[in-house]
Amino acid sequence: MPNQSKGAKTMKETKREIMNSMRLELDAVSSNESFARTAVAAFAGQLDPTVDQINDLKTAISEAVTNCVVHSSTKSVLIEAKLWRESKKQGISVTVTDFGIGIANIDKALEPFYTTKPDQERSGMGFTVMQSFMDSLAVCNGVDCGTVVEMTKVFGTNRGA
Amino acid sequence: MQVRSRVHKNTLFISLDGELDEYTAEYTRVNLDKAMTVAQSAQIIIDLANLRFMDSTGIGVLIGRYKKMKDKNIPIYIANPSTQAERIFKMTGLYSIMPRRDGGVTYA
């Protein structure tokens, strides 16, 4: 099965100076969601984001981890985050990786209100919320080899420059 | 998560205190249903003043309650959402079925 990927490929990592990075691997259980979003938010706090920016980030992380817990059948979730800066801005890039069953149809999954579990009172808005609350979103996926969600949030001016 | 409710005049007020995500969704769902079944009221206001976090899982929980109360012709309103919850409500069109109506009471 060929890999599929979808989303904005606007990463310009080569120009970006990575200032700090973290890795967090945790069991794919819903009781870890609060910890996951709070940990990433605390890490991002080093860049002095606004309260709204922190809340956007927490919400997006929560959505991504929920997808892993509810849909992927993975045992663990790997969260990697990098704080970066480039000439005029700084921000955080986060990847949320699972080792589960993958997404059968990414185009469908990205559609607002689309859910594979309509009998479970699910909104189908997870990816839409991630797209809306973050500045970029990309999904890489291979059926039976997991899903990687990569998101970026820009926090504004690089104060160190 | 804590679900507190109080009937005031003809309105059932329910306050959600805590964080609403996948972990707390089932508890919230069960306790909202319990509060809504016990109380006899003409309308319901879900007060989010003390909700510190919500993601799209919360939308699923709220829409599920809307469907149950719609059968009984009891409207549900949303009060005092955070900026972040407000954005999710607008994005999902939730206000078209659960309009915003701010206000609250003192809960037990």
Interface residues (C-beta under 8 A of the other chain):
Chain A: S30 S31 E33 S34 R37 D52 N55 D56 K58 T59 S62 E63 T66 V69 V70 P112 F113 Q120 E121 R122 S123 M125 G126 T128 V129 S132 F133
Chain B: E19 D21 E22 Y23 R29 F53 D55 S56 T57 I59 G60 V61 I63 G64 S82 T83 Q84 R87 I88 M91 T92
